Amino acid sequence: IILDRLPLNQNGKIDRKLLPSPTFTHLSSNQLKHNSELLLPTNDIEVSIHRIWCEIFTQNQISTDTNIFTIGGHSLLMMQLFHRYKVEFHLDTNALSITNLFQNPTIIHHAQLIQQSMKNLHTLDDYPWSSLHLTQARASFAQERIYLDEQIRFSSKKTMNNMYIIALLYRISPMNDQISITRLQHAFQSVITKHNILRTALYVDTNGNIIQHCLDLNVIQHDYMKSCGLTIVNLHNDGRRHVNEIIVEILSQSDLFDLSKGRIIRCHIIRHCDYSKDNISCENNDLLGENDYILISIHHAMFDGASTSTFLGDLSLAYQSNDSLYMVDNSLAYIDYSVYEHIMDMSLSREFWRSQLEGYSTECSLSLPVDRQCSSTNQQRSGLASIAEITFDNELYTSFLNYASSHHLTLFQLGLSIFYVFLFKLSHGETDLCIGSINANRYRNEFQNLIGMFVSTLPYRLEIDSNWSFDELVEHVREKCLSILEHSHYPLQHIFGDNRLNQSSVSFLETMFDFISVSKDMEHLNLNGVNLEQILLEESAKVAKFDFSLIFQYNPLSNNKRLSCSFVCSYDLFEESTILQMAQRFHYMFEQLFQTKSINTFVMDVSPSIKKVSLIHPEEAKEMESIMFYRWKNIVNEGMIV
């Protein structure tokens, strides 16, 4: 923010209370350029790219020299641009590098890269994928991974039910009209009819292959909707249980899903009934009102985070029209993706991943301060979680975003860099760090509006030099992420097979990192003008799929929780008090990396070596010193005891 002059108090000092708060939500191009002149497209290629950017970011104008990361760009959006460019300008697969797009993040630079690519003669080998009109095929690699993980790691009697579940909880906002349950049920059925992945069964055939089978529409419209449709839970005012308890009970039901029968999506209505009304009048009431809840539960084998916006958009459209959704006969379906995926040539990616893990001891776990030891041969987990959450204040949030913008980083890359530093310190200086992380894996334009499970789990290995500064480490992480992005479609099962690894003994699957950016599409659900607000599930409803994981969440639309992170760790290994202490130390380390140096300018102290970063809070250090070096008053001389 540029000011004509700094506000001063009566003593002539800067009055911090009068300084405007910086904001990064929906910044216009001229704000980003500090009120400088808006640069408009100067040629046909820039005009086309400008149009694509404005569509993706829902803006009317974007200056052609605007850095994409300053307006909310991230790796998934960059992948969308990459595929939009290939279609728009008829580019060959190898003619344009996504790494170059990351390193040159403006419309002007993208136009130059595309113009250079168009000069090269090419043939369009990257043919479009179309519908194969199948109802049965082998499961995708992502589906196989989840199906087997449920059977292997989470199959004991002590394991919580429904480890792989995506739950969407919405509450009807006050001062809104009411929602018809009958109409909502029809809209729910219309979405299931359109997206056959939501009516797909998974099972193992006689040859040991995991098969997906899309159920017939007639079965869905009769048997399925009767058993898996909307379930209504009435809450009465007289001693009613807390809504969160009801939600935990629902998500823990042993019969919530049945993959073998295609029972993979459920919808529960949680509504309040006045004490004055009897059960019959409440049952016959077709309307939902203020503070009633809609809980949608979907099995993760059929649905990922990027599917949410498509699902909610179609649900809203079906409710508004009160009619069936339009279906394109030849449009690509998830089952088609699974078939194409199995026949792809992945030889280049195979060599890439072999080189990534060369020389790494995959069976050697990180030295983390666990409270309970588990046998290396016993990979069974209960799913119970020890959780600690951190919410960063606006000062740290702004400093974090400024650093990412100035260094041309995605927020994922910066968050991952911080996690590496934390693990380096927590493990007492281990330098060969390999952790797991996930990638959206929607690497083709045809995937953008598909519902399904596309996410890939991949190893991110970084060999650290302890003398690196944070700036140097960030640059290595950035290069690592960009190189992985071009090979993120390679299945984890192939990585295991190529390196002769046993999944039960691979250490990088124990420690995971993820960065979630909350979009406006996920924050709210609109049903014919009635707004429903998304409600985050409380900690008691969360599960731990991995031993030690860090999840960042960025929500630019939130007023008081724009940047936060959560440690979600296995209770089988960690007490909650231990994870809480780790979170406090992580927060202190974060403050050291992104502390402010002056009143209105954010400057990160990232030049010293990362080994100088401390995890011990000053108050903790004083307490440790007082315990270790307590001096008795009556002792005058001290000597060494022999």
N, C-alpha and C positions, 0 to 999 in steps of 0.2 A: 504494500500500500504506500503510495507517494503522498506526503502531506506538504502543504505550502510552508508550514512551520510547526514545530513541536509545541504542544500545549504546556505552559509553565504555571507553577503555583505562585503564591505570594512571595516565596523566598527565591524565586528565579530558577527553581529546579523543575525538571520534567515531571509533569503530573500524569502518572501512569493510568490513573482512573479515567482520564479523558482521552486516552489513546483508543482508536477504533479497533475492534477485534477482527483479526484476519479471518477470512472464510474461504473455503476451497470448494464449496458446493455450487455447481452450475455457474462457474465463472465464465463470463462472456469473453470473447476474444480480446476486446479492447482493455478489459480489466487485466487480463493476463499480460498484455503488452504495456501495462502501466499507462493507459490512455494514449499510447502512441497510435499512429495511423494504421487502420485495418488494411492488411495487404490482401488484395483480391486475386483470383486466378488470372493468369496471363496467357494461357494456351489451352487447347482442347483437353489435353491430358490432365492438367491441373483442375479444369472445370469438372471433369468426371470424378476425380478423386475427391474434390471438395463436396460434391453431391453425396458421395458415399459416406464421407465423414459426418456430414450433417444428418444423414439418415440414421447412422449408428448412434450418434450422440444426441439426437433429437434437438439440434440447434439450427437456427436460420442462417447464421454466418459464423465462419471460423477463419481466422486469419491464416494465410498459407504458410506463415513462419511459426505457427503455434506448435509447441512441443506436445505430442499426444499424451504424454504422461501427466501433464498439468491439467488435463480435462477429464481425468478418470480412466485413461487407457491402461490396459493390463494384457497379459499374455493371451487370454482367450479372445479378447477383442482384436488383438493383432493377428491372430490366426484367422478370424473372420475377414479382416481386411485382405490378408494374403490370398484367400480363396476368392474373394470378390474381385480382386485385381486380375487373377488368372482367367476368370470368366469374362469380365468386362473387356479386357484387352487381348483375349485369346492367346495367353502365354503358355509356353511349355512348362512342365513340372519343374525342370531344372533351370529354367531361364531366369527365375527370380528367387533370391535367397531371403528367407524370413529373418535370418541374422542381420542382413543389411537393413531391413526395414526397422528392426529394433535400434540399430546403431545410428540410423538417420530418421528421427521420429517426427518429421514435418511433412506437410503436403508438398512443398517445393522439392524436398529431397526424394520423396517417394515418386514424384513425377519424373525426376531425373533417372532414377533407377529403372523405372518402367520403360522410359524412352530408350535407354541403353539396351534393355532386354529385347525390345521390339526390333532393334536393328539386326539382331541375330536371326538367321533363318531357323525355323523350327517346324516340327510336325506335332500335331496335337495327340500325343500318346495317352494323355491323361483323360481318357474317355469318361463321360458321365455315367454314374451308376444309376440303374433304373430298376423298377420292380421285377422280381422273378416270379411273383404270384405263387409263393410257397406258403404252406401252412405248417410244415414240419421240417426242421433242419437241426444240425448240430448247434449246441449253445455257443455263444460268443466266448472269447477268452475271459472277459470280465465276469460273465455269468458263471463260468466254470470255477473261477477263482473264489467267488463268494460261496457258491454251493458247496465246494469241497472244504472251505474254511469252517463253515457251519458244522459240517460232519466231523471234522478232525479236532479243531481246537475248542469248539463250543458245544460238545455233545454229551458232557457228563451231566449227572443228575443235579449237581450243584450249580450248573450254569444258568444264568438268567434266560428267560424266553425272549425270542425275537431280537437277537443281537444286531441283525442287519435290517434296520427299519428307518425309513424317512418319515418323520411325523410333521405335519403342517397344522398348526393350531391358529384359528382366527376367532376374534370376538367382535360381535356386532357393536359398532360405536354408538354412544349415546346420541340422542336427537336425530335418529335416522328412522326411516320407514321400516316396515317389517318384511321378512323373507318367508316365502311360501315353501314349506317342506316338500310338498308334492312336486312343485316346479323344480326345486333343487335336485330331487331324486331323478327327475327326467333329464336334467342337464348332466348329472353325474353319469347316467347310463349312456347319454349321447357321446360323452368323452371316451368312455370305455369302448363303445362301438367303433369310433373313428380310429383309435390307437390300439391296434391288435396286440401290442406288447402288454397292455393292461388286462388282457384276457388270455394270457399265455401260461402254459404249464411247463414245469421243468421236472425231468425224471431221468433215471439211468436205464438204458436199454439193455438187452441181453448180451451185447458185446462190450458193455462197460462204458459206453459213450454217454455223455450228458446231452439230452435232447430237449429242444424247445418245441412246443406244439401249440399253435394258435387255435383256441377253441372256436367252434362254430357260433355264429351270431344268434342263431335260434336257441342254443344252449344258454347263452348269456342273457337273453331277454326273458327267459323263463326261470330255469333252475338257479342260475348264478345270482341274479338280482334278488331273488327271494332270500337266499342265504347270506349274501355278501353285500347287500345294499345298505341303505341307511339304517342305523340302529339308534333309537332315541333313548336317552337317559334323562329321566325327570328328577329334578332336585327340588325338594320341598323346603320351605323356610324353617320348619320345626327340626332343629338340631341337624341341619344338613351337613354333610361332610365337605371338606374343602375341595374345590374343583381339581386341584393338583393331585389329590389322592385318587379321585376318580380316573384322571388321565393315566396315572401310573398303573392303576389296576387294568385299564383297557390295553395299554401297550405291553403289559406282561401276560396277557391271556395266552394260554398254550395253544388255543385253536384260532388265534387271530388270523394266521396265514396257513395255507396248505398248498405248497408249490406244486405238488403232484397233480392237484385238481385245478390249477390256475387261479386259486383264491389268493390273490396277491395285493388287492387294494380294498380298503375298508373306509367307511365314513360314519362317524358317530356324531350325533347331535346331543349336546349337553345343554338343557334348557331349565330355566327356573319356573316353578309353579307356585303361585300364591297359596298360602295356607288356607285361604277362604275357599279355594276351588277343590272339588273332589277329584279323584283319580280319573273318573270318566270324562269330565269336562276338560281336564288337562290332556288326556289321550286324544280327544277329538279336536283339539286346537291345532290347526294346520300352520300357524304363524309363529315365527321366531322374532324376538324383539331384543331390546337393549340388554347387553351383557350376557346374551346366550352365546354358546360356543359351537364351532364346527371343527371337528378333529378328523383330518384325513391321514390315514396310515398306509404307506406303500412299501412293499419289500424292495430292498436296495438292489436285488438282482435284476429288477426290471425298470429301475428309475434312479437317476442321479440328480445332483443339485442343479445342473444346467437344464434339466427337464422341467423344473418348477414353473418357469415363466410361460412355457408353452401350455402346460397343463392348466394353470390358472387362467390364461387368456382364453383357452377353449371353453373352460367351465363358465366363465363370465359371458362369453358369446352365446353359448347354448342356453343359459338361463335368460338372457335378455331376449333372444329370438323365440324362446319356448318351442324350438323346433330342432330337428336333427341337424348335425353339423355337415357341411359340405365335404365330400370325400373325392379325391382325385384318384382315378383307377390305376394309373401307372406311377404313382408317387412311391418313392423309396420307403420301405418299412424297416423296422429294426432287424427282423429276421433276414432281410436281404443283406444288410450290413454284415451280419454274422457270416454269411456264405462268402461274400467278397473278401472278408478279412482272412479267412482260412486259406484263400488261394493267392494272396498277395505275394509278390516277390520281396522278401525282407533280407536279402543277402547283405546289402550294405549296412543295415542296422545291426545285423548279427555281428559283423566285424567291429562295429562301433562299441557295442556293449561288452564284447570280449576284452577290448582294450581298456574299457573303463574299470573293470574288476581285476585286471591282470596284477598279480602280486598281492592281492588283498586277502587277508585271512577272514573269510566270511563267517567262521564259527566262533570268532573271538568277540565277545560282547563288550560293550562299553562299561567302564568301571563307574557305575552309578551307586549312590548311597541307599541301597535297598534296606528295608526293615525285615524282610523275610526272603529266604532263598528258595528257589524252585529248582528241581532237578533239571539238568540240561536235556534229559530224555523225556521229561514230562511237559508237554506244551499245552496241556489242558488249562483253561482259564474260566473263572466264574463269571466274568463280565462286570463284576462290581467295580465301581470307580472311586478313586480318591481325587477330588477336584479342587483346584484353587484358581480364582479368577482375578485378573488385574485390569483396572480401567485407567487409562492414561489421561492426564489432564490436558486441557487445550494447548498448553504451552509445549508439552512434549509431543502431542499429536501434530501440531503445526511444524515443529522442528523435524519430525519424522518425515512428513510430506515434502518439506522443503529440500531435505537431503535427497530423497528419491527423485524429485524433479530435476535438481541441479546435476545429478549424476546419471540421468537417463536410465533410471532403474524402475522396474515394476515394483509394486509394494510387496509382492511375493518374494522377489529377489532380495530386497532389503531385510524383510523379516527372516528369511532363511539365513542370511549373513549373521544376524544377531544371534540366532539359535546356534550356529556353529561356534561363535565366540563363547557362548554360555557353556556348551558341551566341552569345549577345549579347557575352560577353567574348572568345570565341575568334575571332569575326569582327571584332574591334576596334570594337564599338559599333553594328553593324547593328541597326536598330530594327524594320524590317518583316520579320518572320520567318515563313516559311511552310514547314512540314515535313509529311511524310506520317505517318499513324498508322492503326492498324486498329481496327475495331469488330466485336464478335462478331456483330452484326446479326441476332440471334434475337429479333425484335421481336414475335413472336406466341407464344402459349402452345403452339400445335401444334408449334412447332419444337424444343421443349426436349429431346425424346428422339429426335430425328431424327439420323441420320448423314448428313453431307454437307458441302459447302463453302459456308458462309454468309458468311464474313468479307468485310467491305467495307474498301477502302483509301480514305482520305479526306484532303483537305488541312486542316491545322490552322494557320490564320493568326492571328498575334498582333502587333498594332502596339504596340510597347513605348515607354513614356516612360522615359528613362534616369534620371529622378529618382524613379521608383517605389521604394518599399521592397519587400522580398520579400513581405511581407504583402499589399501592394497588387497586386503581380503575380499572386500566388496567387488572389486574388479574381477578377481578370480571366480567368485560365485556367479557373477553376471555372465562371464564367458561359459561357465559350466552349464548354466540354465539354458543359454541359447543353443549350445551344442546338443543338449538333451532334447530340446523342443523338436528338432528335425527327426528325432528317432523315438519319439514318445509313443508311437503306435506299436512298438515292439512288445509283445506279451511277456509278462513276468514269467509265465511257464517256460517260454523259450530261453529266457535268461538263466533259469535254473538248469534246464536241460543242457544248454551249451557249455555251462561251467561245471556240470556234474554236481549240482548242489541239491541237498535235501531241504525242502521247505521248513521242516521242523528244526533245523539247526542253523538257519540263516539269521545272522544277528541284525542286519539292517531292517528287518521287518519288526523288530522290537521297539525301535525308536522312530517316531513319525513326526512329520511337520506338514501343516496345511495353513493356507491363508484364504479366508472367505471374504469376498466383497459383496455386501448386501445391496441389491438393486431395488429400485422403486417397484418393480414388478412383483418382488417377493414380499415387500413390506405391507402391501395392501391388496385386498381382494374386493372387487366391485361387482355387485350383483344387481344389475338394472338400477343403478343410482344409489344403492345401499352400500356404504363403505364398511368393510371388515378389517380390523387391525390385526396384524400378525402378533402373536404372543409367544415369546421365547419360552421353551420348556425349562422348568426348574431343574436344579442339579439332581434331585432325586429320580428324575426320569431319564437320566443319561447313563450310558454304559461305556465301558472301556474295551475297545477292540484291540488295543495295542498296550504294551507294557508301559511305555513312556511317550507321551505325545504332547506337542504344543500346537495350539490352534489360534491363530490371529483372526480377528474379525474387524473389518472396516465398514462402518456404516455412516456415510457422509450426511444422511438425512436425519440422524439422531441429534437431539439437542445436548445431551449430556454423556453420551457413550459412543463417540465417533470411532475411537480406536481402543480395542481391548484385546486381551488374550487369555487363554485358559490352559492350564496344565490338566490334562485328563489322563490319569495313570491307573494302572491295575492295582486294586486293593489287595490282590494276592501277593504283591511285592512291596507296596508302599502304604504306610499309614498316612492319614490325611494331614496330620501335623507336620510330617516330613515334606509333603508336597506344598503345604502352606509356607514353610520356611524357604523352600526352593523358589517359590513365586516371589517372595519378598526380596530374595537375593537377585533374582532376574530383574525385578523392577529397579533395584539399586544400580545394577549394571547398565540398564537402559538409560537411566538418568545420567550416568557418566558419559555415555556415548552421545547423548543428545541434549546435554545441558546448554543453557544460554549463557552468552558471554557479555551481553549488554542489554539495555532496557528494551530496545525495539528492533534489535537485529539478532537473528538466530545463527550462531556459529558453533558447529560441532567440534568437540575436542577429540579428533580422530587421528592426530598425527603420531602420538606415542605408540609403542609396540602393544599389541593386544595382550601380551603376557603381563602388562602393568595394570590391566583392568582388574578391579577387585570385586569379589562376590561377598566379602564380609562387610556388613554395614558398620559405620563408625561406632554406633551404640553397642553393637555386638562385639566389636573389637575391644571396647573398654571393659565390657563385662568379662570377656575372656582373660584380659590382662589382670583384672582385679582378682580372678580366681587363681591364676597361675603364679602371680608374683605378689602375693599378700605378705607383707612384712610385719612380724610381731614387734611390738613396741619395746619389749624388754630385752631384745637381742641387740647387742652392741656390735660385736664382731662376728663375722661369718666365715666359715672355711669349708673346704671340700671334705665331705665324709668319705673315708676310705675303709 
